Amino acid sequence: MDAFDFVRPWFTGLSVIAWIAVYIWMALCLQTIARKTAIPNAWLAWIPIANIYLMCKVGYKPGWWTILFFIPIANVVFTVLVWMKIAEIRHQPSWLGILMIVPIANLVIPGILAFGS
């Protein structure tokens, strides 16, 4: 028995709770952005993989771009491109899309785009 036997279950539980909270936040932001841009089926934001498709539709990119999000390295590039377009559509500077690759900022930017004016 080591010193981490007591901490390990707590850390795992907190990690799961944090992951769920981030997923809910991102889905809520994407759904709000889709509604404000009049994209149908905004509820797709809550379904894994379908939310990527919805993100492409909000950014006026073809639906087949969803496949590109599963290619390593290319997914980072296409994520930035889609979020840059979403920022433009929401009348925000497009460089906000680049910040989506920065940890912590990638949690703030969707909120700015969803709930900002």
N, CA, C and O atoms as CSV, one atom per row, in Angstrom:
chain,resi,resn,atom,element,x,y,z
A,1,MET,N,N,0.842,-1.176,0.000
A,1,MET,CA,C,0.000,0.000,0.000
A,1,MET,C,C,0.890,1.244,0.000
A,1,MET,O,O,1.732,1.427,0.880
A,2,ASP,N,N,0.684,2.084,-1.000
A,2,ASP,CA,C,1.501,3.306,-1.066
A,2,ASP,C,C,0.641,4.521,-0.744
A,2,ASP,O,O,-0.561,4.407,-0.501
A,3,ALA,N,N,1.272,5.665,-0.748
A,3,ALA,CA,C,0.602,6.908,-0.360
A,3,ALA,C,C,-0.475,7.331,-1.356
A,3,ALA,O,O,-1.369,8.101,-1.006
A,4,PHE,N,N,-0.400,6.837,-2.591
A,4,PHE,CA,C,-1.339,7.274,-3.620
A,4,PHE,C,C,-2.611,6.436,-3.686
A,4,PHE,O,O,-3.525,6.765,-4.442
A,5,ASP,N,N,-2.685,5.362,-2.908
A,5,ASP,CA,C,-3.887,4.529,-2.926
A,5,ASP,C,C,-5.126,5.293,-2.491
A,5,ASP,O,O,-6.226,5.008,-2.966
A,6,PHE,N,N,-4.967,6.251,-1.602
A,6,PHE,CA,C,-6.102,7.058,-1.157
A,6,PHE,C,C,-6.458,8.133,-2.179
A,6,PHE,O,O,-7.632,8.461,-2.347
A,7,VAL,N,N,-5.460,8.680,-2.860
A,7,VAL,CA,C,-5.662,9.812,-3.774
A,7,VAL,C,C,-6.173,9.368,-5.142
A,7,VAL,O,O,-6.962,10.079,-5.765
A,8,ARG,N,N,-5.738,8.214,-5.613
A,8,ARG,CA,C,-6.039,7.755,-6.962
A,8,ARG,C,C,-7.528,7.743,-7.287
A,8,ARG,O,O,-7.904,8.276,-8.331
A,9,PRO,N,N,-8.404,7.167,-6.457
A,9,PRO,CA,C,-9.844,7.178,-6.807
A,9,PRO,C,C,-10.429,8.583,-6.865
A,9,PRO,O,O,-11.283,8.858,-7.708
A,10,TRP,N,N,-9.990,9.469,-5.993
A,10,TRP,CA,C,-10.476,10.840,-6.005
A,10,TRP,C,C,-10.059,11.546,-7.273
A,10,TRP,O,O,-10.851,12.260,-7.888
A,11,PHE,N,N,-8.804,11.344,-7.667
A,11,PHE,CA,C,-8.310,11.990,-8.880
A,11,PHE,C,C,-9.066,11.494,-10.107
A,11,PHE,O,O,-9.415,12.285,-10.984
A,12,THR,N,N,-9.319,10.201,-10.173
A,12,THR,CA,C,-10.060,9.636,-11.296
A,12,THR,C,C,-11.479,10.187,-11.331
A,12,THR,O,O,-11.976,10.557,-12.395
A,13,GLY,N,N,-12.125,10.243,-10.184
A,13,GLY,CA,C,-13.482,10.763,-10.124
A,13,GLY,C,C,-13.556,12.226,-10.526
A,13,GLY,O,O,-14.466,12.629,-11.251
A,14,LEU,N,N,-12.608,13.017,-10.062
A,14,LEU,CA,C,-12.578,14.430,-10.427
A,14,LEU,C,C,-12.286,14.615,-11.913
A,14,LEU,O,O,-12.814,15.535,-12.537
A,15,SER,N,N,-11.459,13.760,-12.477
A,15,SER,CA,C,-11.158,13.838,-13.911
A,15,SER,C,C,-12.409,13.566,-14.743
A,15,SER,O,O,-12.668,14.254,-15.731
A,16,VAL,N,N,-13.167,12.578,-14.343
A,16,VAL,CA,C,-14.403,12.252,-15.061
A,16,VAL,C,C,-15.400,13.400,-14.951
A,16,VAL,O,O,-16.040,13.762,-15.938
A,17,ILE,N,N,-15.535,13.967,-13.773
A,17,ILE,CA,C,-16.453,15.098,-13.582
A,17,ILE,C,C,-16.003,16.296,-14.412
A,17,ILE,O,O,-16.834,16.973,-15.019
A,18,ALA,N,N,-14.703,16.564,-14.446
A,18,ALA,CA,C,-14.184,17.683,-15.248
A,18,ALA,C,C,-14.446,17.438,-16.730
A,18,ALA,O,O,-14.841,18.362,-17.442
A,19,TRP,N,N,-14.236,16.217,-17.208
A,19,TRP,CA,C,-14.465,15.899,-18.617
A,19,TRP,C,C,-15.942,16.100,-18.971
A,19,TRP,O,O,-16.255,16.666,-20.019
A,20,ILE,N,N,-16.835,15.647,-18.117
A,20,ILE,CA,C,-18.269,15.802,-18.369
A,20,ILE,C,C,-18.649,17.281,-18.385
A,20,ILE,O,O,-19.434,17.710,-19.230
A,21,ALA,N,N,-18.098,18.057,-17.460
A,21,ALA,CA,C,-18.396,19.495,-17.403
A,21,ALA,C,C,-17.929,20.200,-18.671
A,21,ALA,O,O,-18.638,21.057,-19.197
A,22,VAL,N,N,-16.743,19.849,-19.167
A,22,VAL,CA,C,-16.228,20.464,-20.398
A,22,VAL,C,C,-17.099,20.070,-21.588
A,22,VAL,O,O,-17.388,20.904,-22.447
A,23,TYR,N,N,-17.519,18.805,-21.645
A,23,TYR,CA,C,-18.377,18.352,-22.739
A,23,TYR,C,C,-19.711,19.110,-22.736
A,23,TYR,O,O,-20.181,19.545,-23.787
A,24,ILE,N,N,-20.308,19.264,-21.570
A,24,ILE,CA,C,-21.577,19.985,-21.460
A,24,ILE,C,C,-21.393,21.436,-21.877
A,24,ILE,O,O,-22.226,21.978,-22.603
A,25,TRP,N,N,-20.315,22.073,-21.429
A,25,TRP,CA,C,-20.043,23.473,-21.778
A,25,TRP,C,C,-19.890,23.646,-23.289
A,25,TRP,O,O,-20.490,24.548,-23.874
A,26,MET,N,N,-19.088,22.784,-23.923
A,26,MET,CA,C,-18.854,22.895,-25.356
A,26,MET,C,C,-20.145,22.626,-26.142
A,26,MET,O,O,-20.423,23.308,-27.128
A,27,ALA,N,N,-20.931,21.636,-25.707
A,27,ALA,CA,C,-22.193,21.335,-26.392
A,27,ALA,C,C,-23.170,22.495,-26.260
A,27,ALA,O,O,-23.839,22.861,-27.226
A,28,LEU,N,N,-23.252,23.069,-25.076
A,28,LEU,CA,C,-24.133,24.206,-24.864
A,28,LEU,C,C,-23.723,25.394,-25.733
A,28,LEU,O,O,-24.571,26.050,-26.338
A,29,CYS,N,N,-22.414,25.666,-25.792
A,29,CYS,CA,C,-21.924,26.774,-26.623
A,29,CYS,C,C,-22.208,26.521,-28.101
A,29,CYS,O,O,-22.685,27.414,-28.801
A,30,LEU,N,N,-21.921,25.310,-28.582
A,30,LEU,CA,C,-22.145,25.002,-29.993
A,30,LEU,C,C,-23.630,25.060,-30.337
A,30,LEU,O,O,-24.001,25.545,-31.406
A,31,GLN,N,N,-24.470,24.574,-29.446
A,31,GLN,CA,C,-25.914,24.638,-29.685
A,31,GLN,C,C,-26.384,26.089,-29.748
A,31,GLN,O,O,-27.204,26.436,-30.599
A,32,THR,N,N,-25.880,26.927,-28.870
A,32,THR,CA,C,-26.256,28.339,-28.861
A,32,THR,C,C,-25.779,29.037,-30.133
A,32,THR,O,O,-26.510,29.838,-30.717
A,33,ILE,N,N,-24.561,28.735,-30.557
A,33,ILE,CA,C,-24.031,29.317,-31.790
A,33,ILE,C,C,-24.884,28.876,-32.978
A,33,ILE,O,O,-25.216,29.691,-33.838
A,34,ALA,N,N,-25.239,27.592,-33.031
A,34,ALA,CA,C,-26.060,27.084,-34.135
A,34,ALA,C,C,-27.427,27.758,-34.169
A,34,ALA,O,O,-27.934,28.089,-35.241
A,35,ARG,N,N,-28.017,27.959,-33.004
A,35,ARG,CA,C,-29.324,28.637,-32.961
A,35,ARG,C,C,-29.216,30.085,-33.417
A,35,ARG,O,O,-30.067,30.573,-34.160
A,36,LYS,N,N,-28.159,30.776,-32.968
A,36,LYS,CA,C,-28.000,32.183,-33.334
A,36,LYS,C,C,-27.666,32.364,-34.807
A,36,LYS,O,O,-27.906,33.435,-35.364
A,37,THR,N,N,-27.116,31.335,-35.447
A,37,THR,CA,C,-26.805,31.419,-36.871
A,37,THR,C,C,-27.878,30.737,-37.720
A,37,THR,O,O,-27.705,30.569,-38.928
A,38,ALA,N,N,-28.979,30.347,-37.091
A,38,ALA,CA,C,-30.142,29.749,-37.765
A,38,ALA,C,C,-29.804,28.457,-38.502
A,38,ALA,O,O,-30.340,28.191,-39.578
A,39,ILE,N,N,-28.919,27.661,-37.922
A,39,ILE,CA,C,-28.600,26.344,-38.492
A,39,ILE,C,C,-29.595,25.343,-37.913
A,39,ILE,O,O,-29.762,25.281,-36.695
A,40,PRO,N,N,-30.263,24.551,-38.767
A,40,PRO,CA,C,-31.234,23.587,-38.237
A,40,PRO,C,C,-30.548,22.466,-37.453
A,40,PRO,O,O,-29.355,22.213,-37.624
A,41,ASN,N,N,-31.303,21.817,-36.613
A,41,ASN,CA,C,-30.848,20.682,-35.808
A,41,ASN,C,C,-29.715,21.046,-34.853
A,41,ASN,O,O,-28.711,20.338,-34.780
A,42,ALA,N,N,-29.872,22.136,-34.131
A,42,ALA,CA,C,-28.850,22.569,-33.171
A,42,ALA,C,C,-28.645,21.539,-32.064
A,42,ALA,O,O,-27.603,21.540,-31.409
A,43,TRP,N,N,-29.607,20.676,-31.850
A,43,TRP,CA,C,-29.495,19.642,-30.821
A,43,TRP,C,C,-28.390,18.631,-31.131
A,43,TRP,O,O,-27.986,17.873,-30.250
A,44,LEU,N,N,-27.897,18.610,-32.372
A,44,LEU,CA,C,-26.787,17.706,-32.716
A,44,LEU,C,C,-25.519,18.022,-31.924
A,44,LEU,O,O,-24.596,17.208,-31.880
A,45,ALA,N,N,-25.473,19.179,-31.312
A,45,ALA,CA,C,-24.311,19.567,-30.511
A,45,ALA,C,C,-24.088,18.616,-29.340
A,45,ALA,O,O,-22.978,18.551,-28.812
A,46,TRP,N,N,-25.094,17.894,-28.931
A,46,TRP,CA,C,-24.997,17.007,-27.769
A,46,TRP,C,C,-24.580,15.587,-28.138
A,46,TRP,O,O,-24.340,14.771,-27.248
A,47,ILE,N,N,-24.490,15.272,-29.427
A,47,ILE,CA,C,-24.170,13.917,-29.872
A,47,ILE,C,C,-22.735,13.872,-30.391
A,47,ILE,O,O,-22.375,14.639,-31.285
A,48,PRO,N,N,-21.906,12.974,-29.833
A,48,PRO,CA,C,-20.527,12.870,-30.318
A,48,PRO,C,C,-20.495,12.586,-31.824
A,48,PRO,O,O,-21.356,11.875,-32.342
A,49,ILE,N,N,-19.537,13.123,-32.497
A,49,ILE,CA,C,-19.306,13.059,-33.946
A,49,ILE,C,C,-20.330,13.915,-34.697
A,49,ILE,O,O,-19.962,14.662,-35.603
A,50,ALA,N,N,-21.607,13.814,-34.330
A,50,ALA,CA,C,-22.606,14.680,-34.957
A,50,ALA,C,C,-22.321,16.136,-34.621
A,50,ALA,O,O,-22.640,17.030,-35.405
A,51,ASN,N,N,-21.723,16.380,-33.459
A,51,ASN,CA,C,-21.399,17.764,-33.101
A,51,ASN,C,C,-20.294,18.319,-33.999
A,51,ASN,O,O,-20.252,19.524,-34.248
A,52,ILE,N,N,-19.417,17.475,-34.479
A,52,ILE,CA,C,-18.389,17.918,-35.427
A,52,ILE,C,C,-19.051,18.282,-36.754
A,52,ILE,O,O,-18.705,19.287,-37.376
A,53,TYR,N,N,-19.999,17.463,-37.178
A,53,TYR,CA,C,-20.760,17.750,-38.395
A,53,TYR,C,C,-21.493,19.088,-38.255
A,53,TYR,O,O,-21.479,19.907,-39.174
A,54,LEU,N,N,-22.128,19.303,-37.107
A,54,LEU,CA,C,-22.833,20.554,-36.861
A,54,LEU,C,C,-21.869,21.738,-36.887
A,54,LEU,O,O,-22.191,22.797,-37.425
A,55,MET,N,N,-20.693,21.552,-36.305
A,55,MET,CA,C,-19.692,22.615,-36.303
A,55,MET,C,C,-19.301,22.985,-37.736
A,55,MET,O,O,-19.128,24.163,-38.046
A,56,CYS,N,N,-19.164,21.991,-38.602
A,56,CYS,CA,C,-18.859,22.257,-40.011
A,56,CYS,C,C,-20.005,23.018,-40.672
A,56,CYS,O,O,-19.771,23.943,-41.450
A,57,LYS,N,N,-21.221,22.638,-40.368
A,57,LYS,CA,C,-22.376,23.320,-40.957
A,57,LYS,C,C,-22.470,24.767,-40.478
A,57,LYS,O,O,-22.796,25.656,-41.265
A,58,VAL,N,N,-22.192,25.012,-39.213
A,58,VAL,CA,C,-22.209,26.375,-38.688
A,58,VAL,C,C,-21.152,27.215,-39.392
A,58,VAL,O,O,-21.372,28.392,-39.678
A,59,GLY,N,N,-20.001,26.604,-39.669
A,59,GLY,CA,C,-18.917,27.313,-40.358
A,59,GLY,C,C,-19.055,27.305,-41.872
A,59,GLY,O,O,-18.124,27.689,-42.581
A,60,TYR,N,N,-20.214,26.871,-42.380
A,60,TYR,CA,C,-20.476,26.796,-43.822
A,60,TYR,C,C,-19.404,26.004,-44.567
A,60,TYR,O,O,-18.988,26.377,-45.664
A,61,LYS,N,N,-18.970,24.918,-43.961
A,61,LYS,CA,C,-18.035,23.987,-44.595
A,61,LYS,C,C,-18.822,22.730,-44.962
A,61,LYS,O,O,-19.839,22.430,-44.337
A,62,PRO,N,N,-18.353,21.995,-45.975
A,62,PRO,CA,C,-19.091,20.784,-46.373
A,62,PRO,C,C,-19.108,19.743,-45.255
A,62,PRO,O,O,-18.168,19.649,-44.466
A,63,GLY,N,N,-20.174,18.972,-45.199
A,63,GLY,CA,C,-20.323,17.956,-44.166
A,63,GLY,C,C,-19.247,16.895,-44.184
A,63,GLY,O,O,-18.925,16.320,-43.144
A,64,TRP,N,N,-18.680,16.624,-45.360
A,64,TRP,CA,C,-17.647,15.591,-45.439
A,64,TRP,C,C,-16.367,16.008,-44.717
A,64,TRP,O,O,-15.500,15.167,-44.479
A,65,TRP,N,N,-16.231,17.282,-44.367
A,65,TRP,CA,C,-15.069,17.730,-43.582
A,65,TRP,C,C,-15.027,17.031,-42.227
A,65,TRP,O,O,-13.976,16.984,-41.588
A,66,THR,N,N,-16.160,16.487,-41.784
A,66,THR,CA,C,-16.199,15.760,-40.514
A,66,THR,C,C,-15.159,14.648,-40.505
A,66,THR,O,O,-14.541,14.391,-39.472
A,67,ILE,N,N,-14.961,13.997,-41.623
A,67,ILE,CA,C,-13.979,12.917,-41.733
A,67,ILE,C,C,-12.571,13.438,-41.468
A,67,ILE,O,O,-11.753,12.735,-40.874
A,68,LEU,N,N,-12.283,14.652,-41.898
A,68,LEU,CA,C,-10.945,15.214,-41.745
A,68,LEU,C,C,-10.568,15.456,-40.288
A,68,LEU,O,O,-9.387,15.590,-39.965
A,69,PHE,N,N,-11.557,15.511,-39.416
A,69,PHE,CA,C,-11.293,15.714,-37.999
A,69,PHE,C,C,-10.759,14.455,-37.321
A,69,PHE,O,O,-10.390,14.493,-36.147
A,70,PHE,N,N,-10.715,13.354,-38.045
A,70,PHE,CA,C,-10.192,12.103,-37.494
A,70,PHE,C,C,-8.801,11.769,-38.010
A,70,PHE,O,O,-8.273,10.694,-37.725
A,71,ILE,N,N,-8.206,12.680,-38.764
A,71,ILE,CA,C,-6.853,12.495,-39.291
A,71,ILE,C,C,-5.889,13.287,-38.414
A,71,ILE,O,O,-6.008,14.507,-38.306
A,72,PRO,N,N,-4.931,12.596,-37.786
A,72,PRO,CA,C,-3.995,13.309,-36.906
A,72,PRO,C,C,-3.294,14.456,-37.633
A,72,PRO,O,O,-2.995,14.350,-38.823
A,73,ILE,N,N,-3.043,15.505,-36.948
A,73,ILE,CA,C,-2.416,16.755,-37.396
A,73,ILE,C,C,-3.368,17.554,-38.293
A,73,ILE,O,O,-3.532,18.760,-38.104
A,74,ALA,N,N,-3.987,16.894,-39.257
A,74,ALA,CA,C,-4.957,17.591,-40.111
A,74,ALA,C,C,-6.138,18.072,-39.276
A,74,ALA,O,O,-6.726,19.113,-39.569
A,75,ASN,N,N,-6.483,17.321,-38.241
A,75,ASN,CA,C,-7.623,17.717,-37.414
A,75,ASN,C,C,-7.385,19.062,-36.733
A,75,ASN,O,O,-8.324,19.837,-36.551
A,76,VAL,N,N,-6.154,19.342,-36.361
A,76,VAL,CA,C,-5.844,20.629,-35.733
A,76,VAL,C,C,-6.049,21.757,-36.740
A,76,VAL,O,O,-6.635,22.790,-36.418
A,77,VAL,N,N,-5.563,21.548,-37.952
A,77,VAL,CA,C,-5.686,22.566,-39.002
A,77,VAL,C,C,-7.147,22.827,-39.323
A,77,VAL,O,O,-7.556,23.985,-39.409
A,78,PHE,N,N,-7.937,21.788,-39.501
A,78,PHE,CA,C,-9.335,21.958,-39.872
A,78,PHE,C,C,-10.174,22.496,-38.715
A,78,PHE,O,O,-11.150,23.213,-38.935
A,79,THR,N,N,-9.800,22.154,-37.496
A,79,THR,CA,C,-10.481,22.739,-36.338
A,79,THR,C,C,-10.294,24.249,-36.324
A,79,THR,O,O,-11.247,25.000,-36.116
A,80,VAL,N,N,-9.056,24.689,-36.548
A,80,VAL,CA,C,-8.773,26.124,-36.577
A,80,VAL,C,C,-9.536,26.796,-37.710
A,80,VAL,O,O,-10.122,27.860,-37.510
A,81,LEU,N,N,-9.538,26.189,-38.902
A,81,LEU,CA,C,-10.247,26.783,-40.041
A,81,LEU,C,C,-11.746,26.923,-39.777
A,81,LEU,O,O,-12.347,27.949,-40.096
A,82,VAL,N,N,-12.338,25.893,-39.198
A,82,VAL,CA,C,-13.778,25.930,-38.932
A,82,VAL,C,C,-14.092,26.971,-37.863
A,82,VAL,O,O,-15.043,27.738,-38.014
A,83,TRP,N,N,-13.311,27.012,-36.788
A,83,TRP,CA,C,-13.578,27.990,-35.729
A,83,TRP,C,C,-13.290,29.410,-36.196
A,83,TRP,O,O,-13.940,30.347,-35.733
A,84,MET,N,N,-12.333,29.593,-37.099
A,84,MET,CA,C,-12.097,30.931,-37.665
A,84,MET,C,C,-13.328,31.399,-38.431
A,84,MET,O,O,-13.729,32.558,-38.324
A,85,LYS,N,N,-13.925,30.495,-39.207
A,85,LYS,CA,C,-15.125,30.838,-39.974
A,85,LYS,C,C,-16.313,31.100,-39.046
A,85,LYS,O,O,-17.108,32.008,-39.289
A,86,ILE,N,N,-16.429,30.306,-37.990
A,86,ILE,CA,C,-17.510,30.526,-37.028
A,86,ILE,C,C,-17.349,31.902,-36.370
A,86,ILE,O,O,-18.332,32.614,-36.162
A,87,ALA,N,N,-16.122,32.265,-36.048
A,87,ALA,CA,C,-15.878,33.586,-35.450
A,87,ALA,C,C,-16.286,34.694,-36.414
A,87,ALA,O,O,-16.901,35.678,-36.001
A,88,GLU,N,N,-15.950,34.545,-37.688
A,88,GLU,CA,C,-16.341,35.544,-38.693
A,88,GLU,C,C,-17.864,35.660,-38.783
A,88,GLU,O,O,-18.411,36.761,-38.839
A,89,ILE,N,N,-18.530,34.523,-38.795
A,89,ILE,CA,C,-19.986,34.509,-38.897
A,89,ILE,C,C,-20.630,35.186,-37.682
A,89,ILE,O,O,-21.671,35.831,-37.803
A,90,ARG,N,N,-20.008,35.032,-36.525
A,90,ARG,CA,C,-20.527,35.661,-35.301
A,90,ARG,C,C,-20.023,37.096,-35.138
A,90,ARG,O,O,-20.193,37.697,-34.077
A,91,HIS,N,N,-19.402,37.644,-36.186
A,91,HIS,CA,C,-18.918,39.029,-36.206
A,91,HIS,C,C,-17.848,39.293,-35.142
A,91,HIS,O,O,-17.836,40.329,-34.478
A,92,GLN,N,N,-16.960,38.319,-35.012
A,92,GLN,CA,C,-15.812,38.437,-34.117
A,92,GLN,C,C,-14.553,38.309,-34.967
A,92,GLN,O,O,-14.632,37.834,-36.100
A,93,PRO,N,N,-13.395,38.719,-34.454
A,93,PRO,CA,C,-12.162,38.571,-35.239
A,93,PRO,C,C,-11.871,37.099,-35.526
A,93,PRO,O,O,-12.026,36.249,-34.649
A,94,SER,N,N,-11.457,36.806,-36.736
A,94,SER,CA,C,-11.224,35.407,-37.115
A,94,SER,C,C,-10.053,34.775,-36.371
A,94,SER,O,O,-9.972,33.551,-36.273
A,95,TRP,N,N,-9.144,35.600,-35.843
A,95,TRP,CA,C,-8.001,35.025,-35.123
A,95,TRP,C,C,-8.426,34.311,-33.847
A,95,TRP,O,O,-7.625,33.589,-33.254
A,96,LEU,N,N,-9.662,34.497,-33.417
A,96,LEU,CA,C,-10.151,33.742,-32.268
A,96,LEU,C,C,-10.141,32.241,-32.554
A,96,LEU,O,O,-9.978,31.430,-31.643
A,97,GLY,N,N,-10.318,31.880,-33.825
A,97,GLY,CA,C,-10.266,30.468,-34.205
A,97,GLY,C,C,-8.902,29.859,-33.971
A,97,GLY,O,O,-8.799,28.680,-33.634
A,98,ILE,N,N,-7.858,30.642,-34.142
A,98,ILE,CA,C,-6.498,30.149,-33.902
A,98,ILE,C,C,-6.302,29.844,-32.423
A,98,ILE,O,O,-5.575,28.914,-32.074
A,99,LEU,N,N,-6.935,30.608,-31.561
A,99,LEU,CA,C,-6.799,30.394,-30.124
A,99,LEU,C,C,-7.421,29.078,-29.660
A,99,LEU,O,O,-7.210,28.668,-28.519
A,100,MET,N,N,-8.181,28.416,-30.523
A,100,MET,CA,C,-8.782,27.139,-30.142
A,100,MET,C,C,-7.738,26.042,-29.930
A,100,MET,O,O,-8.066,24.990,-29.381
A,101,ILE,N,N,-6.492,26.261,-30.350
A,101,ILE,CA,C,-5.448,25.268,-30.100
A,101,ILE,C,C,-4.692,25.554,-28.799
A,101,ILE,O,O,-3.787,24.810,-28.422
A,102,VAL,N,N,-5.072,26.640,-28.119
A,102,VAL,CA,C,-4.418,27.022,-26.866
A,102,VAL,C,C,-5.255,26.509,-25.696
A,102,VAL,O,O,-6.432,26.852,-25.585
A,103,PRO,N,N,-4.663,25.689,-24.822
A,103,PRO,CA,C,-5.425,25.203,-23.668
A,103,PRO,C,C,-5.964,26.365,-22.834
A,103,PRO,O,O,-5.352,27.431,-22.779
A,104,ILE,N,N,-7.064,26.165,-22.212
A,104,ILE,CA,C,-7.841,27.111,-21.420
A,104,ILE,C,C,-8.546,28.116,-22.340
A,104,ILE,O,O,-9.743,28.355,-22.180
A,105,ALA,N,N,-7.829,28.702,-23.291
A,105,ALA,CA,C,-8.474,29.623,-24.242
A,105,ALA,C,C,-9.535,28.875,-25.041
A,105,ALA,O,O,-10.557,29.454,-25.410
A,106,ASN,N,N,-9.298,27.587,-25.311
A,106,ASN,CA,C,-10.276,26.818,-26.080
A,106,ASN,C,C,-11.563,26.551,-25.292
A,106,ASN,O,O,-12.535,26.044,-25.852
A,107,LEU,N,N,-11.574,26.883,-24.021
A,107,LEU,CA,C,-12.806,26.816,-23.242
A,107,LEU,C,C,-13.503,28.168,-23.172
A,107,LEU,O,O,-14.714,28.242,-22.965
A,108,VAL,N,N,-12.733,29.228,-23.344
A,108,VAL,CA,C,-13.273,30.580,-23.249
A,108,VAL,C,C,-13.850,31.046,-24.595
A,108,VAL,O,O,-14.912,31.667,-24.631
A,109,ILE,N,N,-13.160,30.751,-25.685
A,109,ILE,CA,C,-13.555,31.228,-27.011
A,109,ILE,C,C,-14.967,30.786,-27.391
A,109,ILE,O,O,-15.739,31.624,-27.856
A,110,PRO,N,N,-15.350,29.515,-27.221
A,110,PRO,CA,C,-16.739,29.158,-27.565
A,110,PRO,C,C,-17.769,29.951,-26.766
A,110,PRO,O,O,-18.833,30.286,-27.287
A,111,GLY,N,N,-17.461,30.253,-25.515
A,111,GLY,CA,C,-18.368,31.066,-24.713
A,111,GLY,C,C,-18.497,32.477,-25.256
A,111,GLY,O,O,-19.590,33.044,-25.281
A,112,ILE,N,N,-17.371,33.047,-25.695
A,112,ILE,CA,C,-17.393,34.385,-26.293
A,112,ILE,C,C,-18.238,34.382,-27.570
A,112,ILE,O,O,-19.050,35.280,-27.792
A,113,LEU,N,N,-18.036,33.368,-28.393
A,113,LEU,CA,C,-18.773,33.282,-29.652
A,113,LEU,C,C,-20.253,32.976,-29.437
A,113,LEU,O,O,-21.101,33.429,-30.205
A,114,ALA,N,N,-20.559,32.216,-28.403
A,114,ALA,CA,C,-21.959,31.837,-28.157
A,114,ALA,C,C,-22.741,32.926,-27.450
A,114,ALA,O,O,-23.880,33.214,-27.817
A,115,PHE,N,N,-22.142,33.530,-26.443
A,115,PHE,CA,C,-22.907,34.422,-25.584
A,115,PHE,C,C,-22.537,35.893,-25.740
A,115,PHE,O,O,-23.145,36.761,-25.114
A,116,GLY,N,N,-21.526,36.171,-26.585
A,116,GLY,CA,C,-21.174,37.565,-26.882
A,116,GLY,C,C,-22.168,38.152,-27.863
A,116,GLY,O,O,-22.982,37.442,-28.453
A,117,SER,N,N,-22.085,39.458,-28.026
A,117,SER,CA,C,-23.029,40.118,-28.940
A,117,SER,C,C,-22.658,39.939,-30.388
A,117,SER,O,O,-23.358,40.437,-31.270
